[in-house]
Amino acid sequence: MTTLSGPRAAAGPAAARPPRALLLVLCASMLIDALEVSVVLPALPVAARHLGLSLWGAQWVMSGFALGFAALLLLGPRLTARYGARRPYLWALLVFAAASVVGGTTGSATVLVATRVVKGACAALTAPTGLAIIAGVYPEGAPRRRAVTVYSLFGAAGFTSGILLSGALTSASWRWTLLFPAPVALVLLLVAARQIPREAGRTGGSARGRAGFRGLLGNAALVRSAVGAACLNGGFLGLLLLTVFGLQDGRGWSPWATALGLLPACAPLALSAPFAGRLIARAGPQRLIAAGALAAAVAYTYQLMPWHGRDYPGVLPSLVLVGAAFVLSFTALNVQATSAMSAAERPVAVPLYQTGVQAGAALALVLTAALRTAARAGWAPYALLTGVGAAGLLVALAGLRPAVPDDREDPA
């Protein structure tokens, strides 16, 4: 979930026609960042068995990445302001590659989780910093819009790509799902070092941004967007976690079959991403957010109904509904959040928004795993997810209320 925020485009011929290799490396890095969220999912039950972990212990491999991402998001703008975008971006790629090697070869669950936290922190630098580089290198107007569109499409496709890649790699070894990003990140590092201009993305104003946090937290539309996105993302990941362990440990599915089984929840967003702008222009973000929140709430509530079991036909309707929820709400939430902030606020407000989203996702994963591990009744974690979905729906409905008229428009 990233939004355009960065410095003005650099002047000169180089800014007018940036090399295609630069956009390619930025998009490839964004793809790796996005698929890291999902690539461990089909591999997680297999890794848990090898490391002797329960579902509670295994979920930290997922939530650790989200926590690392959330922890460093607010630091990213300060680093960019001080050092420019190039140096933090290159260092993040190098540390990301090293953490991938350590995580893929360790026999310690603690070390594995620690590497996932580090990789999440690196992604918190490369994802928004890549967008800042685009803003600083591509001239304003059509060239920048095209670059941001391509960059966003790679991010939207990353989650689905991670699911499928994990299913294929885990057939050989679950460790490959953790190791494969290392050589990719090193190649991207070598290309990025040649393509990213040394002056790209240097900004100022971080002190003013720190002073503006309190004011941003009073922005109702921004807060609604962050809470709504946290509920959407957290409920979604919680449902996928339960489904993966249910299919593999409960039904004996292979990782590849599990990956294919998750496609109804993941593929719709990647397929519909090019048309999201048109949909928002036609229906408006608030209506789409409410419709998506309703679909998600129904998806989780369906799992509490007594007429089906926990086999795949029983969970498929919920996967389809939550996939529809992302199609409707994902981009609309970003649009609602960014439209509520000024251009000056955006470099601080976007990381603040994303921090809330990632922290909410991590919390939902932790609570879902805790209930699934502790509760004898299989309905308990689904009841939690239903509550998360209901909270997201209530927040979305609050956004549909008509705004209070301005006093200057009062006919009295």
C-alpha positions as CSV (number, residue, x, y, z in Angstrom):
1,M,0.0,0.0,0.0
2,T,2.0,2.9,-1.2
3,T,1.1,6.2,-2.6
4,L,2.9,8.8,-4.6
5,S,4.8,11.2,-2.4
6,G,8.2,12.6,-3.0
7,P,10.3,15.4,-4.3
8,R,9.7,17.4,-7.4
9,A,11.0,15.9,-10.6
10,A,14.6,16.7,-11.4
11,A,15.2,19.0,-14.2
12,G,17.1,18.3,-17.4
13,P,17.2,15.8,-20.2
14,A,17.9,12.8,-17.9
15,A,14.7,13.5,-15.9
16,A,12.7,13.8,-19.2
17,R,13.7,10.4,-20.4
18,P,14.8,8.2,-17.5
19,P,16.2,4.8,-18.5
20,R,13.7,1.9,-18.7
21,A,16.1,-0.2,-16.7
22,L,15.5,2.1,-13.7
23,L,11.8,1.5,-13.7
24,L,12.3,-2.2,-14.3
25,V,14.6,-2.6,-11.2
26,L,12.2,-0.5,-9.0
27,C,9.2,-2.6,-10.1
28,A,11.1,-5.9,-9.6
29,S,12.0,-4.8,-6.1
30,M,8.4,-3.9,-5.4
31,L,7.3,-7.3,-6.6
32,I,9.7,-9.0,-4.2
33,D,8.5,-6.8,-1.3
34,A,4.9,-7.7,-2.1
35,L,5.3,-11.4,-2.5
36,E,7.3,-11.7,0.7
37,V,4.0,-11.2,2.5
38,S,2.5,-14.3,1.0
39,V,5.4,-16.5,-0.1
40,V,5.6,-18.3,3.3
41,L,1.9,-19.2,3.5
42,P,1.8,-22.5,1.6
43,A,5.2,-23.4,3.1
44,L,4.3,-22.5,6.6
45,P,2.8,-25.9,7.8
46,V,5.8,-27.8,6.3
47,A,8.3,-25.4,8.0
48,A,6.4,-25.7,11.3
49,R,6.7,-29.5,11.2
50,H,10.5,-29.3,10.5
51,L,11.1,-26.8,13.2
52,G,8.7,-28.3,15.7
53,L,6.4,-25.3,15.8
54,S,2.7,-25.1,16.6
55,L,0.5,-22.8,14.6
56,W,1.1,-20.2,17.3
57,G,4.8,-20.4,16.8
58,A,4.6,-20.5,13.0
59,Q,2.5,-17.4,12.6
60,W,5.4,-15.3,13.9
61,V,7.1,-16.0,10.5
62,M,4.2,-14.0,8.9
63,S,3.5,-11.4,11.6
64,G,7.3,-10.8,12.1
65,F,7.5,-9.5,8.6
66,A,4.5,-7.2,9.2
67,L,5.9,-6.0,12.5
68,G,9.3,-5.2,10.9
69,F,7.5,-3.4,8.1
70,A,5.5,-1.3,10.5
71,A,8.4,-0.5,12.8
72,L,10.6,1.1,10.2
73,L,8.0,2.9,8.0
74,L,8.1,6.1,10.0
75,L,11.9,6.1,10.0
76,G,12.0,5.9,6.2
77,P,11.2,9.5,5.4
78,R,13.8,10.8,7.9
79,L,16.5,8.6,6.2
80,T,15.5,9.8,2.8
81,A,15.5,13.4,4.0
82,R,19.0,13.1,5.4
83,Y,20.7,10.7,2.9
84,G,18.5,10.9,-0.2
85,A,16.7,7.8,-1.6
86,R,19.6,6.1,-3.2
87,R,21.7,5.1,-0.2
88,P,18.9,3.7,2.0
89,Y,17.5,1.8,-1.0
90,L,20.8,0.1,-1.8
91,W,21.6,-0.8,1.8
92,A,18.1,-2.2,2.3
93,L,18.5,-4.5,-0.8
94,L,21.9,-5.7,0.6
95,V,20.6,-6.4,4.1
96,F,17.5,-8.1,2.6
97,A,19.6,-10.5,0.6
98,A,21.7,-11.4,3.7
99,A,18.6,-11.9,5.8
100,S,17.2,-14.2,3.1
101,V,20.3,-16.4,3.2
102,V,20.3,-16.6,7.0
103,G,16.6,-17.3,7.2
104,G,16.7,-20.0,4.6
105,T,19.6,-21.9,6.1
106,T,19.0,-21.6,9.9
107,G,17.7,-24.4,12.0
108,S,16.5,-22.0,14.7
109,A,12.9,-20.8,14.7
110,T,14.0,-17.7,16.7
111,V,16.6,-16.8,14.1
112,L,14.1,-17.4,11.3
113,V,11.5,-15.0,12.8
114,A,14.3,-12.4,13.4
115,T,15.3,-12.5,9.8
116,R,11.6,-12.0,8.8
117,V,11.5,-8.9,11.0
118,V,14.7,-7.6,9.3
119,K,13.3,-8.3,5.9
120,G,10.1,-6.5,6.8
121,A,12.1,-3.5,7.9
122,C,14.0,-3.5,4.6
123,A,10.8,-3.7,2.6
124,A,9.6,-0.7,4.6
125,L,12.5,1.2,3.1
126,T,12.5,-0.1,-0.5
127,A,8.8,0.1,-1.2
128,P,8.1,3.8,-0.4
129,T,11.6,4.8,-1.3
130,G,11.2,3.3,-4.7
131,L,8.1,5.5,-5.2
132,A,10.1,8.6,-4.0
133,I,12.7,7.8,-6.6
134,I,10.1,7.7,-9.3
135,A,8.7,11.0,-8.1
136,G,12.2,12.5,-8.2
137,V,13.3,11.2,-11.5
138,Y,10.2,11.0,-13.7
139,P,8.8,14.4,-14.8
140,E,5.4,15.4,-13.5
141,G,2.5,14.5,-15.8
142,A,2.0,11.5,-18.1
143,P,5.5,10.0,-17.7
144,R,5.2,9.9,-13.9
145,R,1.6,8.6,-14.0
146,R,2.6,5.7,-16.3
147,A,5.6,4.9,-14.1
148,V,3.5,4.9,-10.9
149,T,0.8,2.8,-12.6
150,V,3.3,0.1,-13.6
151,Y,4.9,0.2,-10.2
152,S,1.5,-0.3,-8.5
153,L,0.6,-3.2,-10.8
154,F,3.7,-5.0,-9.8
155,G,2.8,-4.5,-6.2
156,A,-0.7,-5.8,-6.7
157,A,0.5,-8.9,-8.5
158,G,3.1,-9.7,-5.9
159,F,0.8,-11.4,-3.3
160,T,-0.6,-13.8,-5.9
161,S,2.8,-14.5,-7.3
162,G,4.1,-15.3,-3.9
163,I,1.4,-17.8,-3.3
164,L,2.1,-19.7,-6.5
165,L,5.8,-19.5,-6.2
166,S,5.7,-20.8,-2.7
167,G,3.6,-23.8,-3.8
168,A,6.1,-24.6,-6.5
169,L,9.3,-24.1,-4.5
170,T,8.0,-26.0,-1.4
171,S,7.6,-29.1,-3.5
172,A,11.4,-29.1,-3.5
173,S,12.1,-27.6,-0.1
174,W,10.4,-25.1,2.1
175,R,13.7,-23.4,2.5
176,W,13.8,-22.3,-1.1
177,T,10.8,-20.0,-0.4
178,L,13.2,-18.1,2.0
179,L,16.4,-18.4,-0.1
180,F,15.2,-17.4,-3.6
181,P,15.0,-13.7,-2.9
182,A,18.7,-13.5,-2.1
183,P,20.2,-13.7,-5.6
184,V,17.3,-11.7,-7.0
185,A,18.0,-8.9,-4.5
186,L,21.7,-8.9,-5.3
187,V,21.1,-8.6,-9.0
188,L,18.7,-5.7,-8.4
189,L,21.3,-4.1,-6.2
190,L,23.9,-4.2,-8.9
191,V,21.5,-2.7,-11.5
192,A,20.1,-0.2,-9.1
193,A,23.6,1.1,-8.1
194,R,24.1,2.0,-11.8
195,Q,20.7,3.3,-12.6
196,I,19.5,5.3,-9.6
197,P,20.8,8.9,-9.7
198,R,22.9,9.9,-6.7
199,E,20.7,13.0,-6.1
200,A,17.4,11.1,-6.3
201,G,14.9,11.7,-3.6
202,R,16.6,14.0,-1.2
203,T,14.0,16.0,0.7
204,G,13.7,18.1,3.8
205,G,11.2,18.9,6.5
206,S,11.3,15.8,8.7
207,A,11.2,17.9,11.8
208,R,8.0,19.5,10.6
209,G,6.6,16.0,9.8
210,R,7.3,14.8,13.4
211,A,5.5,17.9,14.7
212,G,2.5,17.1,12.5
213,F,1.7,13.6,13.7
214,R,-0.8,14.8,16.3
215,G,-2.7,16.8,13.6
216,L,-2.7,13.8,11.2
217,L,-4.3,11.6,13.9
218,G,-7.1,14.1,14.1
219,N,-7.8,13.6,10.4
220,A,-11.0,11.5,10.4
221,A,-10.8,10.3,6.8
222,L,-7.2,9.2,7.2
223,V,-7.9,7.4,10.5
224,R,-11.0,5.7,9.0
225,S,-8.9,4.6,6.0
226,A,-6.1,3.2,8.3
227,V,-8.6,1.3,10.5
228,G,-10.6,0.0,7.6
229,A,-7.4,-1.2,5.8
230,A,-6.1,-2.8,8.9
231,C,-9.3,-4.7,9.4
232,L,-9.4,-5.8,5.7
233,N,-5.7,-6.9,5.7
234,G,-5.7,-8.5,9.1
235,G,-8.9,-10.5,8.6
236,F,-7.7,-11.6,5.2
237,L,-4.4,-12.9,6.4
238,G,-6.0,-14.5,9.4
239,L,-8.4,-16.4,7.2
240,L,-5.6,-17.5,4.9
241,L,-3.5,-18.7,7.9
242,L,-6.4,-20.9,9.2
243,T,-7.1,-22.2,5.7
244,V,-3.6,-23.2,4.9
245,F,-3.2,-25.2,8.2
246,G,-6.6,-26.6,7.8
247,L,-6.0,-27.9,4.3
248,Q,-2.5,-29.2,4.8
249,D,-2.6,-30.6,8.4
250,G,-6.3,-31.4,8.5
251,R,-6.9,-32.6,4.9
252,G,-3.4,-33.7,3.8
253,W,-3.2,-31.2,0.9
254,S,0.2,-30.6,-0.7
255,P,1.7,-27.0,-0.7
256,W,1.1,-26.7,-4.5
257,A,-2.6,-27.8,-4.2
258,T,-3.0,-25.3,-1.3
259,A,-1.5,-22.5,-3.3
260,L,-4.0,-23.2,-6.1
261,G,-6.8,-23.4,-3.6
262,L,-6.0,-19.9,-2.3
263,L,-6.2,-18.3,-5.8
264,P,-9.9,-17.3,-5.4
265,A,-8.9,-15.0,-2.6
266,C,-5.7,-13.6,-4.2
267,A,-6.0,-13.5,-7.9
268,P,-9.0,-11.1,-8.3
269,L,-7.0,-8.1,-7.0
270,A,-4.1,-8.7,-9.4
271,L,-6.5,-9.1,-12.3
272,S,-8.6,-6.1,-11.5
273,A,-5.9,-3.7,-10.5
274,P,-5.6,-2.0,-14.0
275,F,-9.3,-1.1,-13.8
276,A,-9.5,0.2,-10.2
277,G,-9.2,3.8,-11.2
278,R,-12.2,3.6,-13.5
279,L,-14.2,1.8,-10.8
280,I,-13.4,4.5,-8.2
281,A,-14.3,7.3,-10.6
282,R,-17.6,5.8,-11.3
283,A,-18.7,4.7,-7.8
284,G,-16.6,6.8,-5.5
285,P,-14.2,5.4,-2.8
286,Q,-16.6,5.6,0.1
287,R,-19.2,3.3,-1.5
288,L,-16.6,0.8,-2.7
289,I,-15.0,0.7,0.8
290,A,-18.4,0.0,2.4
291,A,-19.3,-2.7,-0.2
292,G,-15.9,-4.3,0.3
293,A,-16.2,-4.2,4.1
294,L,-19.6,-5.8,3.8
295,A,-18.3,-8.6,1.6
296,A,-15.4,-9.3,4.1
297,A,-17.8,-9.3,7.1
298,V,-20.1,-11.8,5.3
299,A,-17.0,-14.0,4.4
300,Y,-16.0,-14.4,8.0
301,T,-19.6,-14.8,9.3
302,Y,-20.1,-17.6,6.8
303,Q,-17.4,-19.6,8.6
304,L,-19.5,-19.5,11.8
305,M,-22.5,-21.1,10.1
306,P,-23.2,-24.7,11.2
307,W,-24.1,-26.3,7.9
308,H,-20.6,-26.8,6.5
309,G,-17.4,-28.3,7.6
310,R,-13.8,-27.1,7.4
311,D,-13.1,-28.8,4.1
312,Y,-12.3,-26.8,0.9
313,P,-15.9,-26.5,-0.3
314,G,-16.8,-25.1,3.1
315,V,-14.2,-22.4,3.0
316,L,-14.4,-21.6,-0.8
317,P,-17.3,-19.1,-0.5
318,S,-15.4,-17.1,2.1
319,L,-12.3,-17.0,-0.1
320,V,-14.3,-15.7,-3.0
321,L,-16.0,-13.1,-0.9
322,V,-12.8,-11.8,0.7
323,G,-11.2,-11.7,-2.8
324,A,-14.1,-9.5,-3.9
325,A,-13.7,-7.4,-0.8
326,F,-10.1,-6.6,-1.9
327,V,-11.1,-5.8,-5.4
328,L,-13.7,-3.3,-4.1
329,S,-11.8,-1.7,-1.2
330,F,-8.0,-2.0,-1.5
331,T,-7.4,0.8,-3.9
332,A,-10.3,2.8,-2.7
333,L,-8.9,2.9,0.8
334,N,-5.6,4.2,-0.5
335,V,-7.4,6.9,-2.5
336,Q,-9.5,7.9,0.5
337,A,-6.5,8.1,2.7
338,T,-4.4,10.2,0.3
339,S,-7.2,12.5,-0.7
340,A,-7.6,13.5,3.0
341,M,-4.0,14.9,3.2
342,S,-2.3,17.8,1.6
343,A,0.8,17.4,-0.6
344,A,3.0,18.8,2.3
345,E,1.5,16.2,4.7
346,R,1.8,13.2,2.4
347,P,5.5,12.2,3.0
348,V,4.6,11.7,6.7
349,A,0.9,10.7,6.4
350,V,1.5,7.9,4.0
351,P,4.0,6.0,6.3
352,L,1.7,6.7,9.2
353,Y,-1.2,5.2,7.4
354,Q,0.8,2.2,6.3
355,T,2.1,1.7,9.8
356,G,-1.4,1.4,11.1
357,V,-2.3,-1.1,8.4
358,Q,0.7,-3.4,9.1
359,A,0.4,-3.2,12.8
360,G,-3.3,-4.1,12.5
361,A,-2.5,-7.1,10.3
362,A,0.2,-8.4,12.7
363,L,-2.2,-8.0,15.7
364,A,-5.0,-10.0,13.8
365,L,-2.5,-12.8,13.0
366,V,-1.3,-13.1,16.6
367,L,-4.8,-13.2,18.0
368,T,-6.1,-15.6,15.4
369,A,-3.2,-18.0,16.0
370,A,-3.6,-17.7,19.8
371,L,-7.3,-18.6,19.7
372,R,-6.7,-21.5,17.2
373,T,-4.0,-22.9,19.5
374,A,-5.8,-22.4,22.8
375,A,-9.4,-22.9,22.0
376,R,-10.9,-26.4,21.7
377,A,-13.8,-25.0,19.7
378,G,-12.9,-24.5,16.0
379,W,-15.2,-21.5,15.8
380,A,-13.3,-19.2,18.2
381,P,-10.8,-17.8,15.7
382,Y,-13.5,-17.3,13.1
383,A,-15.5,-15.4,15.7
384,L,-12.5,-13.1,16.1
385,L,-12.3,-12.6,12.3
386,T,-16.0,-11.9,12.2
387,G,-15.5,-9.2,14.9
388,V,-12.7,-7.7,12.8
389,G,-14.9,-7.7,9.7
390,A,-17.7,-6.1,11.7
391,A,-15.4,-3.4,12.9
392,G,-14.2,-2.6,9.4
393,L,-17.9,-2.4,8.2
394,L,-18.9,0.0,11.0
395,V,-15.9,2.2,10.1
396,A,-16.8,2.1,6.4
397,L,-20.5,3.0,7.1
398,A,-19.3,6.0,9.2
399,G,-17.6,7.2,6.1
400,L,-20.9,7.2,4.2
401,R,-22.6,9.7,6.4
402,P,-23.0,13.1,4.8
403,A,-20.5,15.7,5.8
404,V,-21.7,18.5,8.2
405,P,-22.5,21.6,6.1
406,D,-20.0,24.5,6.4
407,D,-21.3,27.4,8.5
408,R,-20.7,29.7,5.6
409,E,-23.3,27.8,3.6
410,D,-25.9,28.1,6.3
411,P,-28.8,30.1,4.8
412,A,-29.5,31.6,8.3
